[in-house]
């Protein structure tokens, strides 16, 4: 009987810890160093165009903006097909360090969730501006 109680208590604690961790604000890419990123690949899901961001200042701005903005889980993203910007941080060995979708100025999608930024705006408009400069 003690074994069943222990197992039930352990499962309950694990479930509670998982639920708490899901709703604590988080940052994307907080462990990624800017100098480890060779370029940022962006695919625009609205028009099918892709472009690469190579400028070190632009990379630093985007990475820092995504990193400093805390986001919270908003809803499930499973089953949703469309998106705006699919973003990948790529290192010098063409390995993807981080991949996520920037849907709007306050929404990141990383399946299985949508995350909302409540404090500041994400760099959505900045990337749109870069796209207009880089894609001709």
C-alpha positions as CSV (number, residue, x, y, z in Angstrom):
1,X,0.0,0.0,0.0
2,X,2.9,2.4,0.8
3,X,4.3,1.7,-2.7
4,X,1.0,2.8,-4.3
5,X,0.8,5.9,-2.2
6,X,4.4,6.8,-3.1
7,X,3.8,6.3,-6.8
8,X,0.6,8.4,-6.7
9,X,2.3,11.2,-4.8
10,X,5.2,11.1,-7.3
11,X,2.9,11.3,-10.3
12,X,1.0,14.2,-8.7
13,X,4.2,16.1,-8.0
14,X,5.4,15.6,-11.5
15,X,2.1,16.8,-13.0
16,X,2.1,19.9,-10.7
17,X,5.7,20.7,-11.7
18,X,4.9,20.3,-15.4
19,X,1.8,22.6,-15.1
20,X,3.8,25.2,-13.2
21,X,6.6,25.1,-15.8
22,X,4.1,25.6,-18.6
23,X,2.7,28.8,-17.3
24,X,5.9,30.5,-16.1
25,X,7.0,33.2,-18.6
26,X,9.9,32.1,-20.8
27,X,12.3,33.4,-23.3
28,X,13.3,31.9,-26.6
29,X,17.0,31.5,-27.3
30,X,18.2,32.6,-23.9
31,X,21.1,30.1,-24.0
32,X,22.2,31.1,-27.6
33,X,25.1,33.4,-28.0
34,X,24.9,35.9,-30.8
35,X,28.5,35.1,-31.9
36,X,27.4,31.5,-32.5
37,X,24.9,32.5,-35.1
38,X,26.2,32.8,-38.6
39,X,23.0,33.9,-40.2
40,X,19.2,34.0,-39.7
41,X,17.1,32.2,-42.3
42,X,13.6,33.6,-42.8
43,X,10.7,32.2,-44.8
44,X,7.6,34.4,-45.3
45,X,4.6,32.1,-45.2
46,X,2.4,34.9,-46.7
47,X,4.2,35.2,-50.0
48,X,6.5,32.2,-50.2
49,X,9.7,34.3,-50.3
50,X,12.8,33.4,-48.3
51,X,15.8,35.5,-47.3
52,X,18.9,35.4,-45.2
53,X,20.0,38.0,-42.7
54,X,23.8,38.2,-42.6
55,X,24.3,41.6,-41.1
56,X,25.8,41.2,-37.6
57,X,23.8,44.3,-36.3
58,X,20.5,42.9,-37.6
59,X,21.3,39.5,-36.2
60,X,22.1,41.0,-32.8
61,X,18.9,43.1,-32.8
62,X,16.6,40.2,-33.6
63,X,18.2,37.7,-31.2
64,X,18.3,40.2,-28.4
65,X,14.7,41.3,-29.0
66,X,13.4,37.7,-29.0
67,X,15.6,36.8,-26.0
68,X,14.6,39.7,-23.7
69,X,10.8,39.5,-24.3
70,X,9.2,37.1,-21.9
71,X,6.3,35.2,-23.4
72,X,3.6,33.0,-21.9
73,X,1.6,30.1,-23.3
74,X,-1.5,31.5,-24.9
75,X,-3.1,28.4,-26.6
76,X,-2.4,25.2,-28.5
77,X,-1.0,25.5,-32.0
78,X,-1.5,22.0,-33.1
79,X,-3.5,21.8,-36.3
80,X,-2.8,25.3,-37.4
81,X,-1.2,25.5,-40.9
82,X,-0.5,29.1,-41.8
83,X,2.2,31.4,-40.4
84,X,4.0,34.6,-41.2
85,X,7.7,34.3,-40.6
86,X,9.5,31.0,-40.0
87,X,12.8,31.9,-38.4
88,X,15.9,29.7,-38.0
89,X,19.1,30.7,-36.3
90,X,21.9,28.9,-38.2
91,X,25.5,28.4,-37.1
92,X,28.6,28.3,-39.2
93,X,28.2,24.5,-39.8
94,X,24.6,25.1,-41.2
95,X,23.1,23.6,-38.0
96,X,19.9,25.0,-36.8
97,X,20.3,26.4,-33.3
98,X,16.7,27.5,-32.8
99,X,13.6,27.4,-35.0
100,X,10.3,29.2,-34.3
101,X,7.5,31.1,-36.1
102,X,6.9,34.8,-35.6
103,X,3.2,35.2,-36.3
104,X,2.8,38.9,-35.3
105,X,4.2,41.6,-33.2
106,X,3.2,39.8,-30.0
107,X,2.9,36.1,-31.0
108,X,5.5,33.3,-31.3
109,X,4.5,29.8,-32.4
110,X,6.7,26.9,-31.3
111,X,4.6,23.8,-31.5
112,X,2.6,22.7,-29.6
113,X,1.9,26.2,-28.3
114,X,1.3,29.8,-29.3
115,X,3.1,32.2,-26.9
116,X,2.1,35.8,-26.3
117,X,4.4,38.7,-25.4
118,X,2.6,41.1,-23.0
119,X,5.3,43.6,-22.3
120,X,6.9,44.9,-25.4
121,X,6.7,44.2,-29.1
122,X,8.6,41.5,-30.8
123,X,10.8,42.4,-33.9
124,X,8.0,41.6,-36.4
125,X,8.0,45.0,-38.1
126,X,11.8,45.1,-38.1
127,X,11.9,41.7,-40.0
128,X,9.2,43.0,-42.4
129,X,11.4,46.0,-43.1
130,X,14.4,43.8,-43.7
131,X,12.4,41.6,-46.1
132,X,11.5,44.7,-48.2
133,X,15.2,45.6,-48.4
134,X,16.6,42.1,-49.0
135,X,14.0,40.6,-51.3
136,X,13.8,42.3,-54.6
